[in-house]
Amino acid sequence: MTKVILVLFLVLNFHPIYIKAQTKEVIAQKGDGIYRLLTRNGLPVSDYMTAFIELNKNLLGKNNTLVAGVKYKLPDSEADDESPASSGGTFSTYSIFGKDYERVEILDNTLLGAVYYLVAGHGGPDPGAVGKYGNHSLCEDEYAYDVTLRLARRLIEHGASVYMITRDPNDGIRNDSYLKADKDERCYPNQSIPLNQVKRLRQRTDAVNNLYLKNKTAFQRMIAIHVDSRSRGENIDVFFYHDKRSDTGNKAADTLLKTFQDKYNQHQPGRGYKGSVSSRNLYVVKNTYPVAVYIELGNINHTRDQQRFIRVDNRQAVANWLAEGLITDFKTNK
């Protein structure tokens, strides 16, 4: 008896136990699309759409529609419910931010119910404006994308749903001063970006509008982020465009401008701030359904503006201030 007890003790206390997570399966209901199915099961569409389609490609109808009554596999979630080392916050994993930033703590629900479509300018075969800093080339699409990723992460921290319309499969948030240029950016959900400008603009506009129709009852914003190109002698501040027909867009842009004015007055008193808000006939602003704000971060050819891009702390500060302005917009401009 003593020997049996000892053996049981050794087995129970020293034998490793491996529990393999089982892929969850769910049955599609009448009227379900992939978006509704993933959302109902707590999976961010922007991160799991492609994986879901790949996992169930033999069960999907035309144009990746769901068939009512069919059982579909859900992608394994990488989210961690809680971290014992944290103060009780919830964590989720978003691979698009890269290894160093993919684990995101949800700090609060300030933006719960808000949906953002973030469009980093250019991408794919088009680098946008290219500035020179010493021997380095500064490509608009790379710096706009990095700021946009940082903004997305901040919005998620406050409970928002975020769609990265321009997406790069391997460039997460980067802390380099000089961001290496590539041409592998994609358009949501996973489309190659055409070289033709009109086709490119129509592609990302359609991506936003298709998502808008699926989120009709939500608070929605489209934010496009670019870097301007002017003469080397022209120093500019961050400025904002909106559609002339949209009073709500005008107010959202004004809110972002005021946030930047306040931040400059706080951190650089006496400097002054010369950013502006105006309407402009821009394709993505004019043709996307949600309220839209188009942002120019500065002049990629001016030395002082270039510091706004190549210094990591400055890129993060711009993202933080944009997030703060969007939180105010959410609270006051519904």
C-alpha positions in Angstrom: 0.0 0.0 0.0 2.8 2.4 0.9 4.5 1.6 -2.5 1.3 2.3 -4.4 0.7 5.6 -2.6 4.3 6.6 -3.4 3.9 5.8 -7.0 0.7 7.8 -7.2 2.4 10.7 -5.5 5.2 10.7 -8.0 2.9 10.4 -11.0 0.6 13.2 -9.8 3.3 15.6 -8.8 6.1 15.1 -11.3 4.5 13.8 -14.4 4.0 16.8 -16.8 0.5 17.5 -18.0 0.0 18.8 -21.6 -3.3 20.3 -22.5 -3.6 21.2 -26.2 -6.2 23.8 -27.0 -9.0 22.6 -29.2 -10.0 24.6 -32.2 -13.5 26.0 -31.5 -16.2 25.3 -34.0 -19.4 27.3 -34.4 -22.5 26.9 -36.5 -23.4 29.8 -38.9 -26.9 31.2 -38.3 -29.2 32.6 -40.9 -28.0 36.0 -42.0 -24.5 35.5 -40.7 -21.4 36.9 -42.5 -17.8 36.3 -41.5 -17.7 39.7 -39.8 -20.8 39.0 -37.6 -19.6 35.5 -36.8 -16.1 36.6 -35.7 -17.4 39.6 -33.8 -20.0 37.5 -31.9 -17.2 35.2 -30.8 -14.9 38.0 -29.6 -12.3 37.9 -32.5 -11.2 41.2 -34.0 -12.1 41.1 -37.7 -9.0 43.0 -38.7 -6.8 40.3 -37.3 -8.7 37.1 -37.9 -10.6 37.5 -41.2 -7.8 36.1 -43.4 -7.1 33.2 -41.1 -10.8 32.3 -40.9 -11.1 32.2 -44.7 -8.0 30.1 -45.0 -9.2 27.7 -42.3 -12.7 27.3 -43.9 -12.1 27.8 -47.6 -13.7 24.5 -48.6 -16.9 25.4 -46.7 -17.5 28.9 -47.9 -19.9 30.0 -50.7 -19.3 32.4 -53.5 -17.4 35.5 -52.5 -16.6 33.9 -49.1 -20.2 33.9 -47.9 -21.3 31.6 -45.0 -23.9 28.9 -45.4 -26.4 28.7 -42.6 -26.3 25.5 -40.6 -22.7 24.7 -41.6 -20.1 24.3 -38.8 -17.1 26.5 -39.2 -13.8 26.5 -37.4 -12.6 29.7 -35.6 -9.0 30.7 -35.7 -7.2 30.1 -32.4 -7.2 33.3 -30.4 -3.8 34.5 -29.3 -5.4 36.8 -26.7 -4.4 36.5 -23.0 -7.3 37.0 -20.7 -5.2 38.3 -17.8 -1.7 38.7 -16.8 -0.8 38.0 -13.2 1.9 40.6 -13.3 -0.5 43.3 -14.4 -2.9 45.4 -12.3 -5.8 43.3 -13.6 -6.0 44.6 -17.1 -7.0 42.5 -20.1 -4.4 41.8 -22.8 -4.9 41.0 -26.5 -2.3 40.0 -29.1 -2.2 41.8 -32.5 0.6 40.5 -34.7 0.3 43.5 -37.1 2.2 45.6 -34.5 5.2 43.4 -34.6 6.9 41.2 -31.9 7.8 44.0 -29.6 4.4 45.6 -29.5 1.9 42.9 -30.4 0.7 42.4 -26.8 -1.7 45.2 -26.1 -3.2 46.0 -22.7 -6.8 47.2 -22.8 -6.6 50.1 -20.4 -10.2 51.1 -20.3 -13.4 51.2 -22.4 -13.4 54.9 -23.2 -13.8 54.2 -26.9 -16.1 51.2 -26.6 -18.5 51.3 -29.6 -16.2 53.4 -31.8 -14.9 52.0 -35.1 -11.9 53.5 -36.9 -10.7 52.9 -40.4 -7.0 53.9 -40.6 -5.6 54.6 -44.0 -1.8 55.2 -44.2 -1.1 57.0 -47.4 0.4 55.4 -50.6 2.0 52.0 -50.1 2.7 49.0 -52.4 4.3 50.2 -55.6 3.9 53.9 -54.6 6.2 55.3 -51.8 4.6 58.7 -51.9 6.8 61.7 -51.3 10.5 61.0 -50.8 12.7 63.4 -48.7 16.4 63.4 -48.3 18.1 63.5 -44.9 21.9 63.3 -45.3 22.4 60.0 -47.2 19.0 58.6 -46.2 15.8 58.6 -48.2 12.6 59.2 -46.2 9.6 57.6 -47.8 6.2 59.0 -47.0 4.5 55.6 -47.0 6.8 54.1 -44.4 6.6 57.0 -41.9 2.9 57.5 -42.3 2.4 53.8 -41.7 4.5 53.7 -38.5 2.5 56.6 -37.1 -0.8 55.0 -38.1 0.2 51.7 -36.4 1.0 53.6 -33.2 -2.3 55.4 -33.4 -4.1 52.1 -33.9 -2.5 50.6 -30.9 -3.5 53.6 -28.7 -7.1 53.4 -29.9 -7.3 49.7 -29.1 -5.9 50.4 -25.6 -9.0 52.5 -25.0 -11.5 49.9 -26.3 -12.0 50.9 -29.9 -12.4 48.6 -32.9 -9.7 49.4 -35.5 -9.3 48.4 -39.1 -5.9 49.0 -40.7 -6.9 49.5 -44.3 -3.2 49.7 -45.5 -1.4 46.8 -44.0 2.2 45.5 -44.1 2.7 41.8 -43.4 6.2 42.2 -41.8 6.6 45.9 -40.8 5.2 46.2 -37.3 5.9 49.3 -35.2 9.6 50.2 -35.7 11.9 52.1 -33.5 14.5 52.9 -36.2 15.1 56.5 -37.3 15.5 55.5 -40.9 12.7 53.2 -42.0 13.6 50.8 -44.8 11.3 51.1 -47.8 9.6 48.1 -49.3 6.6 47.5 -51.7 4.8 44.7 -50.0 1.9 46.6 -48.3 -1.6 45.3 -48.9 -5.1 46.7 -48.8 -7.6 45.3 -46.4 -8.3 42.4 -46.1 -5.4 41.1 -48.2 -5.4 42.7 -51.7 -2.4 43.7 -53.7 -2.2 47.5 -54.2 -2.4 48.6 -57.8 0.1 51.1 -59.3 -2.6 53.1 -61.0 -3.5 56.0 -58.6 -7.3 56.0 -59.3 -7.6 52.3 -58.9 -5.6 52.4 -55.7 -7.8 55.1 -54.2 -10.9 53.3 -55.3 -9.7 50.1 -53.8 -9.1 51.5 -50.3 -12.3 53.6 -50.5 -14.3 50.4 -51.3 -12.6 48.6 -48.4 -13.7 51.3 -46.0 -17.3 51.5 -47.4 -17.9 47.8 -47.3 -16.9 47.7 -43.6 -19.0 50.8 -42.9 -22.1 49.1 -44.1 -21.4 46.2 -41.7 -21.0 48.6 -38.8 -23.9 50.9 -39.6 -25.1 51.4 -36.0 -21.6 52.2 -34.6 -19.7 55.5 -34.2 -17.4 55.5 -37.2 -14.4 57.5 -38.5 -12.0 57.2 -41.4 -8.6 58.7 -40.7 -6.1 59.1 -43.5 -2.5 59.9 -42.6 0.0 61.4 -45.1 3.2 63.3 -45.2 3.3 66.4 -47.3 6.0 67.4 -49.9 6.9 71.1 -50.2 10.0 73.2 -50.8 12.9 72.5 -48.5 12.5 76.0 -46.9 8.8 75.6 -45.9 8.3 74.4 -42.3 4.7 73.4 -41.6 2.8 72.0 -38.7 0.3 69.1 -38.7 -2.9 70.1 -40.5 -6.2 68.6 -41.2 -8.7 68.3 -44.1 -12.3 67.4 -44.2 -15.1 67.1 -46.8 -16.8 70.5 -47.3 -20.2 68.8 -47.0 -19.6 67.4 -43.6 -20.1 69.6 -40.5 -19.3 66.6 -38.3 -16.0 66.1 -40.2 -15.2 69.8 -39.8 -15.8 69.6 -36.1 -13.7 66.4 -35.8 -10.8 68.1 -37.6 -11.2 71.2 -35.4 -11.0 69.0 -32.3 -7.8 67.4 -33.5 -6.3 70.8 -34.3 -7.2 72.1 -30.8 -5.6 69.1 -29.2 -2.3 69.8 -31.1 -2.5 73.5 -30.2 -2.9 72.6 -26.5 -0.1 70.1 -26.6 2.3 72.5 -28.3 1.4 75.2 -25.7 2.1 72.7 -23.0 5.3 71.3 -24.2 6.8 74.2 -26.2 5.3 77.3 -24.7 5.8 80.4 -26.8 6.5 78.4 -30.0 3.1 78.9 -31.5 1.2 76.5 -33.7 0.4 77.1 -37.3 -1.5 74.0 -38.2 -4.9 74.5 -39.9 -8.2 73.0 -40.8 -9.8 73.3 -44.2 -12.0 71.5 -46.7 -10.4 69.8 -49.7 -11.7 67.8 -52.6 -9.7 64.6 -51.9 -10.9 61.3 -53.3 -10.9 59.2 -50.1 -12.5 62.0 -48.1 -15.2 62.8 -50.6 -16.1 59.2 -51.4 -15.9 57.2 -48.1 -19.1 56.8 -46.2 -17.9 57.5 -42.6 -16.9 60.9 -41.3 -13.4 61.4 -42.6 -10.4 63.4 -41.6 -7.3 63.6 -43.8 -4.1 64.5 -41.9 -0.7 65.8 -43.2 2.0 65.3 -40.6 4.5 67.8 -42.0 6.9 68.6 -44.9 9.1 65.6 -45.6 11.7 68.0 -47.2 12.1 70.4 -44.3 14.8 69.7 -41.7 12.8 70.5 -38.6 9.8 68.6 -39.9 12.0 65.6 -40.7 12.7 65.5 -36.9 9.0 64.8 -36.5 9.4 61.6 -38.5 12.9 60.2 -37.8 12.7 60.6 -34.0 10.8 57.7 -32.5 9.5 59.7 -29.5 8.1 62.3 -31.9 6.3 59.7 -34.0 4.8 58.2 -30.8 3.8 61.7 -29.5 2.0 62.5 -32.7 0.1 59.2 -32.4 -0.7 59.8 -28.8 -2.1 63.3 -29.5 -4.1 62.1 -32.4 -5.6 59.4 -30.1 -6.4 62.0 -27.5 -8.1 64.2 -30.0 -10.2 61.3 -31.3 -11.3 60.4 -27.8 -12.5 64.0 -27.4 -14.2 63.7 -30.8 -15.9 60.5 -29.7 -17.2 62.1 -26.5 -18.5 65.3 -28.0 -19.2 64.9 -31.7 -21.6 62.0 -32.0 
